[in-house]
Amino acid sequence: MSLLLDAVLFLGAALIAVPISVRLGFGSVLGYLVAGVALGPSALGLVKEVDPVFHVSELGIVLMMFVIGIEMDVRKLWKMRQSIFGYGGLQVLLCAALLAIAFIAFGVNWRVGIAAGFALSLSSTAMVIAILEQQGLMHTRLGQTSFGILLFQDIAAIPMIALLPLLSPVPAADASNDGWSLAVGALAMLALVILGGSFLLRYLLPFIRRSGTRDTLTVFALLWVIGIALLMHSVHLSMSLGAFLAGVLLAGSDCREEIEADIAPFKGLLLGLFFMAVGMSIDFGVLARNPLLVAVLVFLLVGTKLAALLYLAKRFQVPQRERLYFAILISQGGEFAFVVMAAAEGARLVNSEQLSIVTAVVALSMAATPLLLMAQRGMARRRPGEPYLPAESPPNEARDADLH
């Protein structure tokens, strides 16, 4: 009964908040965040435990990345190599360095500053892709560049976690070895999934197709994506990266369109639940105790990333009229920052109070993105002849564009 009651609360809150938010021009993501804030323990308190909601809603990100992966293939990924490793690497390095320098300049211990710089250089894959899909920009050059950067961030989180024990003020004797063994294990799992998955699909898919039941294909697809995501999670890799690889491995199959059609409806609902969970995670007690600190940190995070991304946008060959949109789109903190900062707490770099502050800062920076995009649209409208959204490419041309 409790599960059904929670479902009614989530659906009812979304049904009220999301249409109002869209009607006001803020977009659906902010509506879900506000609905989550209202239901959460710091507001009405109708939902007391946020962690179980986060665990369920992570399936939305997994399915989203799976659907994106199933539309890709190795050839397209090779064309995106510059976006993934070139643009993604530059973005993470520059944003992490600038944020670390800013934190240290404000008096934060240099170890904590570097750890926070690492964590907050990562953006929200769920939010950015949701906005791109809602506005029909996922297959444009800007959308593919943004996605390449986000994909690299998921990969980069592992060396970040591996390096954190080296920053610990009281490292254990084998801490660095544990960190690097974690990285080696992650690479081994990647190789196992890619090679083993390709081998298994060669025999499994024909067998499942011969069953003649579409439900069996859907069950297999869900088992496939969740299984690979959990394998990645077991070696501290991003589950979204695992889901993306699961989709890429299925991209060349003849059942791709059926699987995508069956899974797509669940993706939207669970993504909405994820944004509500982010809203519920905001601790207003932390905000009440440290209002100025949180406000400064949000401004510092978003402002630093905006400046870095505007600088990089020119080097990424983003058209001039799209650069501000691109910078705002990736300027927030991301869901994987929670994982990196939890690892930093395990390495005794931060305490629970500091972790709560970072959680609030990331959530508020995510809430700021739709507001900043709305302000960007307003500024663009006041400029004659300048569209307030990037140009949408024809689907075939955008999908086949050479992005290197």
C-alpha positions in Angstrom: 0.0 0.0 0.0 2.9 2.4 0.8 4.3 1.9 -2.7 1.0 2.7 -4.3 0.5 5.7 -2.1 4.0 7.0 -3.0 3.2 6.4 -6.7 0.0 8.5 -6.4 1.9 11.3 -4.6 4.6 11.4 -7.3 2.2 11.3 -10.2 -0.2 13.8 -8.7 2.6 16.3 -7.9 4.1 15.9 -11.4 0.6 16.4 -12.9 0.3 19.7 -11.1 3.8 21.1 -11.2 5.0 20.1 -14.7 2.2 21.7 -16.8 2.5 24.9 -14.8 6.2 25.0 -15.3 5.9 24.3 -19.0 3.1 26.9 -19.3 5.4 29.6 -17.6 8.2 28.7 -20.0 10.5 27.0 -17.5 10.3 23.6 -19.1 9.4 20.2 -17.6 12.6 19.6 -15.7 12.2 22.5 -13.3 8.6 21.4 -12.8 9.8 17.9 -11.6 12.4 19.5 -9.4 9.8 21.8 -7.7 7.4 18.8 -7.3 10.2 16.9 -5.6 11.0 19.8 -3.3 7.3 20.1 -2.2 7.1 16.3 -1.5 10.5 16.0 0.2 11.4 15.8 3.9 12.5 19.5 4.0 9.0 20.8 2.8 5.7 18.9 3.2 7.5 15.8 4.3 5.1 13.5 2.5 8.1 11.4 1.4 10.5 10.8 4.2 13.2 8.6 2.6 14.9 9.9 -0.5 17.5 7.2 -1.1 15.0 4.5 -2.2 13.5 6.9 -4.7 17.0 7.7 -6.1 17.7 4.0 -6.5 14.5 3.4 -8.5 14.8 6.6 -10.5 18.3 5.7 -11.6 16.6 3.2 -14.0 15.3 6.2 -15.9 18.9 7.4 -16.6 19.9 3.8 -17.5 17.0 3.5 -20.0 17.7 6.9 -21.5 21.3 6.1 -22.2 20.3 2.6 -23.5 17.9 4.2 -26.0 20.7 6.7 -27.1 23.2 3.8 -27.4 20.8 1.7 -29.5 20.7 4.5 -32.1 24.5 4.5 -32.3 27.0 2.1 -33.8 30.8 1.8 -33.7 31.1 3.9 -36.9 29.2 6.8 -35.4 31.1 6.6 -32.2 34.4 6.7 -34.1 33.2 9.8 -35.9 32.4 11.3 -32.4 35.9 10.6 -31.1 36.9 14.2 -31.1 33.8 15.3 -29.2 34.3 12.5 -26.6 38.0 12.5 -26.0 39.1 15.9 -27.3 36.3 18.2 -26.3 35.3 16.1 -23.2 38.9 15.9 -21.9 39.4 19.7 -22.3 36.1 20.5 -20.6 36.8 18.3 -17.6 40.4 19.4 -17.2 39.7 23.2 -17.5 36.6 23.2 -15.4 38.2 21.0 -12.7 41.3 23.2 -12.6 39.4 26.5 -12.5 37.0 25.3 -9.8 39.9 24.0 -7.7 41.8 27.2 -8.0 38.6 29.2 -7.1 37.9 27.1 -4.0 41.5 27.3 -2.8 41.5 31.1 -3.3 38.4 31.3 -1.0 40.4 29.5 1.7 39.3 25.9 1.2 42.0 23.3 2.0 43.8 22.4 -1.2 43.0 18.7 -0.9 39.3 19.5 -0.6 39.5 22.1 -3.3 40.9 19.6 -5.8 38.4 16.9 -4.9 35.5 19.4 -5.2 36.9 20.6 -8.5 36.9 17.1 -9.8 33.4 16.3 -8.7 31.8 19.6 -9.8 33.4 19.6 -13.2 30.9 16.8 -14.1 27.5 17.9 -15.5 24.1 16.3 -15.3 23.7 13.7 -18.2 20.1 13.3 -17.3 19.2 17.0 -17.4 21.2 17.9 -20.5 19.9 15.1 -22.6 16.3 15.6 -21.4 16.5 19.3 -22.5 18.1 18.4 -25.8 15.5 15.8 -26.6 12.6 18.0 -25.6 13.8 20.7 -27.9 14.6 18.4 -30.8 18.3 19.1 -30.7 19.8 15.7 -29.8 20.9 14.9 -33.4 22.2 18.4 -34.2 25.9 19.2 -34.1 25.5 21.0 -30.8 23.6 18.0 -29.3 26.2 15.5 -30.4 29.1 17.7 -29.1 27.3 18.0 -25.8 26.6 14.3 -25.7 30.3 13.5 -26.4 31.4 15.6 -23.5 28.9 14.0 -21.2 30.0 10.5 -22.2 33.6 11.4 -21.5 32.6 12.7 -18.1 31.1 9.3 -17.2 34.4 7.7 -18.2 36.5 10.3 -16.3 34.7 9.7 -13.0 36.7 6.5 -12.5 40.2 7.9 -12.6 38.9 10.7 -10.3 37.7 8.2 -7.7 41.0 6.3 -8.1 43.0 9.4 -7.4 41.0 10.6 -4.3 42.8 8.3 -1.8 46.1 10.0 -2.9 44.7 13.3 -1.6 43.6 11.8 1.7 45.3 13.6 4.7 45.6 10.2 6.5 46.0 7.7 3.8 46.0 4.0 4.5 49.2 2.1 3.6 47.6 0.5 0.5 45.1 3.3 -0.4 46.8 4.2 -3.6 47.1 0.6 -4.6 43.3 0.2 -3.9 42.6 3.2 -6.1 44.6 1.9 -9.1 43.4 -1.6 -8.7 39.9 -0.2 -8.9 40.8 1.5 -12.2 42.3 -1.7 -13.6 39.3 -3.6 -12.6 37.0 -1.1 -14.4 39.0 -1.3 -17.6 38.9 -5.1 -17.4 35.1 -5.0 -17.0 34.8 -2.7 -20.0 36.7 -5.1 -22.1 34.7 -8.1 -20.8 31.3 -6.3 -21.6 32.4 -5.3 -25.1 33.9 -8.6 -26.2 31.7 -11.0 -24.2 28.6 -9.0 -25.0 29.2 -9.1 -28.7 29.8 -12.9 -28.6 26.7 -13.6 -26.5 24.4 -11.5 -28.8 25.5 -13.5 -31.8 23.8 -16.6 -30.3 21.1 -15.2 -28.0 19.3 -12.8 -30.4 18.4 -15.5 -33.1 17.2 -17.8 -30.3 15.0 -15.0 -28.8 13.7 -14.0 -32.2 12.6 -17.6 -32.9 10.3 -17.5 -29.8 7.9 -15.3 -31.8 6.8 -13.4 -28.7 7.5 -9.7 -28.5 7.2 -9.7 -24.7 10.2 -12.1 -24.6 12.2 -9.6 -26.6 11.3 -6.8 -24.2 12.2 -8.9 -21.1 15.5 -9.8 -22.7 16.3 -6.1 -23.5 15.5 -5.0 -19.9 17.6 -7.9 -18.5 20.4 -7.0 -20.9 20.6 -3.3 -20.1 20.1 -3.6 -16.3 22.5 -6.5 -16.1 25.3 -4.7 -17.9 24.6 -1.5 -15.9 24.9 -3.5 -12.7 28.2 -5.1 -13.9 29.6 -1.6 -14.4 28.3 -0.4 -11.1 30.1 -3.3 -9.4 33.4 -1.9 -10.4 32.3 1.7 -9.6 31.8 2.7 -13.2 28.7 4.8 -14.1 25.6 2.7 -14.7 24.7 5.1 -17.5 27.9 4.3 -19.3 27.1 0.6 -19.0 23.6 1.2 -20.4 25.0 3.1 -23.3 27.4 0.3 -24.1 24.5 -2.2 -23.9 22.6 -0.1 -26.4 25.6 0.2 -28.8 26.0 -3.6 -28.8 22.4 -3.9 -29.9 22.6 -1.1 -32.4 23.2 -3.3 -35.5 20.5 -5.8 -34.7 17.3 -6.1 -36.7 15.1 -5.8 -33.5 16.5 -2.4 -32.6 13.3 -0.5 -33.5 11.0 -2.9 -31.6 13.1 -2.7 -28.4 13.3 1.1 -28.6 9.5 1.5 -29.0 8.8 -0.8 -26.0 11.3 0.9 -23.6 10.8 4.6 -24.6 7.6 5.2 -22.5 9.2 4.0 -19.2 12.2 6.2 -19.8 10.3 9.4 -19.6 8.4 8.5 -16.4 11.5 7.3 -14.6 13.5 10.3 -15.6 10.8 12.6 -14.2 11.1 10.6 -10.9 14.9 11.1 -10.9 14.5 14.9 -11.1 11.9 14.8 -8.3 14.4 12.8 -6.2 17.0 15.5 -6.8 14.5 18.1 -5.6 13.7 16.0 -2.5 17.4 15.7 -1.7 17.8 19.5 -1.1 18.3 19.9 2.7 16.7 23.2 3.7 18.3 22.8 7.1 21.7 23.2 5.5 20.4 26.2 3.5 19.1 27.8 6.7 22.4 27.3 8.5 24.6 28.4 5.6 22.5 30.5 3.2 25.4 32.8 2.1 27.9 30.0 1.7 25.5 27.9 -0.5 24.5 31.0 -2.6 28.2 31.8 -3.2 29.1 28.2 -4.1 26.2 28.0 -6.6 27.3 31.2 -8.2 30.9 30.1 -8.2 30.1 26.7 -9.7 27.8 28.0 -12.5 29.8 31.1 -13.2 33.1 29.3 -13.4 31.7 26.6 -15.7 29.9 29.2 -17.8 33.1 31.2 -18.4 35.2 28.0 -19.1 32.5 26.7 -21.6 32.2 30.0 -23.4 35.9 30.0 -23.9 35.9 26.4 -25.1 32.9 26.8 -27.3 34.9 28.7 -29.9 37.6 26.0 -29.9 34.9 23.4 -30.2 33.7 25.1 -33.4 30.2 25.8 -31.9 28.5 28.5 -34.0 28.7 31.9 -32.3 24.9 32.3 -31.8 24.8 28.9 -30.1 27.7 29.4 -27.7 25.8 30.9 -24.7 23.1 28.2 -25.0 25.8 25.5 -25.1 27.6 27.0 -22.0 24.4 27.2 -20.0 23.3 23.7 -21.0 26.4 22.1 -19.3 27.0 24.6 -16.5 25.3 22.7 -13.7 26.7 20.1 -11.4 25.8 16.5 -12.1 24.4 13.4 -10.5 27.8 11.7 -10.6 29.2 14.5 -8.3 27.3 12.8 -5.5 29.3 9.6 -6.1 32.7 11.3 -6.4 32.0 13.4 -3.2 30.8 10.2 -1.3 34.2 8.7 -2.3 35.9 11.9 -1.0 34.1 11.4 2.3 35.4 7.8 2.4 38.9 9.2 1.9 38.3 11.6 4.8 38.6 14.6 2.6 35.1 16.0 3.5 32.7 15.4 6.4 29.0 14.8 6.3 28.1 18.5 6.7 30.3 19.4 3.8 28.8 16.6 1.7 25.3 17.9 2.4 26.3 21.4 1.3 27.7 20.0 -2.0 24.5 18.0 -2.5 22.4 21.2 -2.1 24.7 23.2 -4.4 24.5 20.6 -7.2 20.7 20.4 -6.9 20.3 24.2 -6.9 22.7 24.5 -9.9 20.5 22.0 -11.8 17.4 24.0 -10.9 19.2 27.1 -12.2 19.8 25.7 -15.7 16.2 26.0 -16.9 16.0 29.5 -15.5 19.2 30.6 -17.3 18.0 29.0 -20.5 14.8 30.9 -20.2 16.8 34.2 -19.7 18.9 33.3 -22.7 15.8 32.8 -24.8 14.5 36.2 -23.6 17.7 38.0 -24.6 17.8 36.3 -28.0 14.2 37.3 -28.7 15.2 41.0 -28.2 17.8 40.7 -31.0 16.2 41.0 -34.4 16.8 38.0 -36.7 18.6 35.9 -34.1 16.9 32.5 -33.2 16.7 31.8 -29.5 17.4 28.1 -30.1 20.2 26.5 -32.1 19.2 25.5 -35.6 17.8 22.0 -35.9 19.5 19.9 -38.5 17.6 17.6 -40.9 17.5 14.2 -39.2 19.5 12.2 -41.8 22.1 14.9 -42.3 22.6 15.4 -38.5 22.9 11.7 -37.8 25.4 11.1 -40.5 27.4 14.3 -40.0 31.1 13.9 -39.7 31.8 15.3 -36.2 35.6 15.3 -36.3 
